[in-house]
Amino acid sequence: MGRRVRNRAPKPPNPTWADAAKKVLERYNHAIPHKQILQIIQEENLKPCGGAMPLACLNAMLNSNCKGKDALFYRAPGQAACFGLKRNQKNEESGDEDMKDDDEKHTVAQVLSDSSVQPKMSESLTTPAQQQQQVQLSNQQQQQQQQQ
């Protein structure tokens, strides 16, 4: 007697961290904090997060995939752990040029705090990183007002 073979469909491969992060960042035209990326991945079950430190895994992947010519992601300059899709980086930079024309300097934190920029599905999401950025932004604005 031979071995019995079952007819079962092969399991689909688990999505990678890069696949899951790409799905999240495709909704944004700007960089967002890695904690917010992870929060959306977990809420939408885009990737099983069974490991002990999913944020560390995601952050390591984002950092390693934002180097070189063929990078999938980019790190927002001057921002701690804010990433976006490389193809959207030019859109963000051209938007920065428009802001400079108005003699206003806007940081990514200011853009992130602008609710008109956020996608509708995530308007209610406020991560600790965003809260910290908003506090820092508020402190910077107060310092600027005091200097004037």
N, C-alpha and C positions, 0 to 999 in steps of 0.2 A: 504494500500500500504506500502510495505516495503522500507527500505533504499536501494538506488541503490549503488552497489559496482562496482568500476572501477577496471579493470584489468591492473594495472600498476606495472612495475617492481620496487622492492624496491631500494631505493637509496643506492649506495655503501657508506660505512662509510668513513668519511674523514680520510686521513692518519694522524697518530700522528706525533709529532715533532721527536720522536725516530725513526719511520719508515723512515721519510724523511732524517734525518741525517745519518742513517745507509746506505741508498741507495747511498748517496754522498760519505761516507767514505769507502765504498766497493771498490771504484776506486783507493784508495790510500793505500800504505803500510806504511804510517807514519802519524803522527798527523799534522793537519792543523788548522789555526785560525778559531774561531767560526764565524767570520765575513765572511770569504770565504765560509764556509758551508752554511750560510744563503743566500749569494749571489747566489750560485748554486741552492739552493732550490727554490728561487724566479725566477731565469732565466728559470728553467725547470718546473715550476709550480708543484713541487712535493707535496706541501701543500699550501692550501689557507692561505694567510698571511693578514687577514683582521683586525687583532688587532692593537692596538696603538703602541705596543712595541714588535715586533716579535723577535728582537735580545735578549731582556731580557728573553722572554719565552724559546727560544732555549738554551740560556746559563744556565738557571735554570734547564732545563731538562737534559742537558749534565752533569752538576755538580751532580745532584741527581742520575744519572745513571752511575756514575763512582765510586760508593762506593760499597763495599762488594764483596763477592766471585763470585756472578752471575752478576757482572757489565757488561754492554754491551759496554761501552766506557772507555777510560782512559785519564787522563790529562797528557800532556807531562811535565816531571819534569823540573823545571826551566823556563818554558815558560808561559806567561800569556794567558790564554784562548785558548790554542791549544789542540785539542782533536783528538783521533783516535779510531779505533775499538780495543777492548780489545784483540781479537784474533790476531791482527797484532803487538801487543806490543812486543811479543817475537821476531818477525822478526826484529823490530827496535833495540831491545837490543842486538841481536846477531850481527847486523850490527855495533853497537857501539863497541863491542868487537874487531871486525876486525879493526876498526879505531884506537883503543888503541894499537893494535899490531904494527901499523905503527908510533907509538909515536906522533900521532896527536890527538888533542881533537877537536871534532866537536860538535857544539850545534845543536839543532833542527832548529834554525834560519839559520844556514849555510846550512843544508840539504835542507830546504825550498827554499833557494835562488839559489840552484843548479838546473838549468833548466832541466838537464838530468833526474831528479827524478820526475818532474811534469808530469802528464798525458798530452798527446797531445791536448786533447780537451780544456784544461785549461791553456795552455802555455801563452796566452795573458792576463790572469786574474792577476791583481796585486791589492790586497786590500790595504787599508790604513795600516792595521796591518803588512802586508808584507813589505810595503815601510818603515815603522818605524823599523822593524827588520833589513832590509838591511842597513839603516842609522846607527843603533846601531852596527851592524856587522862591517861596514866600520870604525866607530869610534874606536871599539875595536882593529881592525887590525892596525890602525894608532898608537894607544897607544903602542901596542906590538912592532911595528917597532921602535918607539922612544926609548923604553926601551932597545932595543938591540943595 
